[in-house]
């Protein structure tokens, strides 16, 4: 028999299960949680706190648990920060405590507790600011101490995740009494119902109680009967072990379902993305602790948790108990513990003398009740040994002359109940303060949802059943315009005296508060004095207080701490809690795995890798690759063990001397058709497209609404109402979405059809003085003369019988032809042209050589010379902005931007030392001797060594750069050196553009 198992508690029907905690072999019983099994084995110390490394034990029984976080190891899986209250034990489970070294009992980090006065709230901000260069030293030690559990050393996630989309009529969140009544009410309709609960079985706190009866049977039995009935109804879907963690716009709900029990599927978790016509929030209540010195020691638990562990699992973490409460509910715990044979030393009730049915039952069995008192201190090192009980004044202050010491190893505390309003708040709903229950409850509803039961502030079981039935019938009426038949439920539950005392922490002398260890947020070690200190330093906004003290920022999202923190701040400021307000309840309600969000899109599937049809040739010829968007592009082609710079220099020189060929298939390609295509392009681009003729090409820039460059490319008129648009490789998807958005939402009257054809065409860019000869030798049937085929035109034709579209455009400044052919011919045509060009020394070149070639000409790359804050005027491209057009996207914003003086402008940079290459992104300053802080005047956008110019070249955005041509600028480096450069026009090679025509 385990030490903390209740005698005569029936566990015969369950299988014994062995597991490990910190390498110690223990056993529990199938169906119980790790938390209950640890309690059974008298394991009180389960972890160390985040900041002070204080000993911590189990506090709660559900997802509100702040302390008992463990790391699970299962084969090659390691998962940290899992609540022991949410882990159902299985044979061979391996759990380890966290945030301790070398072991849990003797933790070196606990020394921090002795220095707690030196590390109060916000000490990080105050301590690590000086000396300025000391952060790297601090960081090393902070990283060692920071965090809770540690992630797996093997970063590959071995789990399998699935995403499921579902549409339902009604989604019920929570399977407690209110959720079950709602589901039962709606189940016999033809509506599609889904009910989700985070536990292994439905029923909520009904599974933890022994004094509630429904229709003359125990609540536990009624839950099993109802669950079985619902499971057999076709239109009802039940999700167990499912955490509803997000409530988004338009009744979009996200649910994390734990599926590890489904051995056949081998799926770890499912992410349900649910759209519901109506949402029923039935999440229940969370008990609040009471704040007093030493309230974080192992052995201090929530009263409902103590009762729940006894009723459901037959375990109690102690033999001598003290109960501290400000409400009637904790008296139910006294009755359960008494029946279990636990000695109850006393009940400490913060209220003055009250009477109720529950109190009379407790008094009749001889348990001492001390009214008007509180626990003022818990005594013990690793767990509770004794408690100090003190009298409370009417103002809620401790009378230090009335102390009484009582031996105890278990403390059950109840500071009242907080409705679970997280999801309601996420939905956009507004809360109001209820002065009777001393809690926030739902007030103004924003979406199609209703709240019922405990999370609506309904604390009475009978009223909960009535409310759940009435509101569910109302939902059915709204959705179907029909009436539902009654379900007959009679519930018998304890009657409460509803009076509470609004004292959740014991106010004492200033000396006490300075030396207190009275914790408000157990996980983040936030004490009463931390909150008072933050307020004294001006952090009186609840949102500021949260960030300064980290109150409510842990994995439990402040479920047990937020109201207490607000009450302490309220008392300090002498303001009512509604005046202070609440912090924002953010997703997720309870922690979810990052892998779940990714679903199947992890590892190699995280982002699809796109390959061109010519890719096999690149790999065969040992090309080095770079990622450009989702595409893998050939970066450069090393020969004979060349390094990158040597290979790029060779490719660049050969392209300008002979010819080079580039696989440009990754360029975005969009087909635009329809009689209003020109009108559409006129609004999308800054220049005029009304007079472009079939066979002509035109370069265009498109802007965001803010007037800043979004993308660029060449668009060609194929026929009168047919255009072929090219975009940057990385921007093709966003440009397509942009075009569709404007077409569908702003100009739906325009007759325009937009289609992505990126994958339809392979593109070979042939550049260099010998390009025309090579194309002719390859069997091109087009007259390639300048007269017949001038710059910025296109022709349809064939090369060796293969259909092609050839565009006479250039991104290198050389005589160039962009050859488009249907994708299936791409590889063959590439090899054919290379073979024909071999006698002309044709070589392939990669994206790095392409960058150097375009930089020599001063051509921009969107995303490199631009960053979302650069306009065409900044780039010196005012020539591309039509003066005749009435409107285009971004025109008004651009007009405003043009009036701003001293904006950054694109210029060229020549370094004083021609071999010295400025790092891309380097900041430019006006003077070498600038005093701190140094004023930045711009930055380098592109920087290369140019073998054609025989020196380094760079492009940069410099404030007022065009007016400073000829001046020197300076670029400090991380190594402490400074590179000197001169501002020049951004065109380093062939400034007159003669080579475009092969001259």
Secondary structure, 3 states (H helix, E strand, C coil): CCCCECCCCCCCCCCEEEEEECCEEEEEECCCEHHHHHHHCCCCCCEECCCCCCEECCCCCCCCCCCCEEEEEECCEEEEEEEHHHCECCCCEEEEECCCCECCCCEHHHHHHHCHHHCCCCHHHHHCCCCHHHHHHHHHHHHHHCCCCCCCCCCCCCCCEEEEEEEEEEEEECCCHHHHHHHHHHHCCCCCEEEECCCCCCCHHHHHCCCCEECCEEHHHHHHHHHHHHHCCCCEEEECCEEEEEEEHHHEEEEEEECCCCCCCCCCEEEEEEEEEEEEECCCEEECCCECECCCCCCEEEHHHHHHHHHHHCECCCCEEEEEECCCCHHHHHHHHHHCCCEEEEEEECCCCCCCHHHHHHHHCCCCEEECEEEEEEECCCCCCEEEEEEECCCCEEEEEEEEEEECCEEEEECCEEECCHHHHHCCCEEEEECCCCEEEEEECCCCEEECHHHHCCCCHHHHHHHHHHHHHHHHHHHHCCCCCCCCCCEECCCCCCCCCCCCECECCHHHHHCCCEEEECCCCEEHHHHHHHHHCCCCCHHHHHHHHCCCCCCCCCCCCHHHHHHHHHHHHCCCHHHHCCCCCCCCCCCCCHHHHHCCCCHHHCCCCECCCCHHHHHHCCCEEEEECCEEEEEECCCCCCCHHHHHHHHHHHHHHCEEEEECCCCEEEEEECCCHHHHHHHHECCCCCCCCCCEEEEEEEECCCCCEEEEEEEEEEECCEEEEEECCCCHHHHHHHHHHHHHHHCCCCCCEEEECHHHEEEEEEECCCHHHHHHHCCECCCCCCCCCCCCEEEEEEECCEEEEEECCCCCCCCEEEEEEEHHHHHHHHHHHHHHHHHHCEEECCHHHHHHHHHHHCCCCCCCCCCCCCCCCCCCCHHHCCCCCCCCCCHHHHHHHCCCCCCEEEEEEEECCCCCCCCCCCEEECCCCCCCCCCEEEEEEEEEEECCCCEEEEEEEEECHHHHCCCEEEEECCCCCEEEEEEECCCCCCCCCHHHHCC
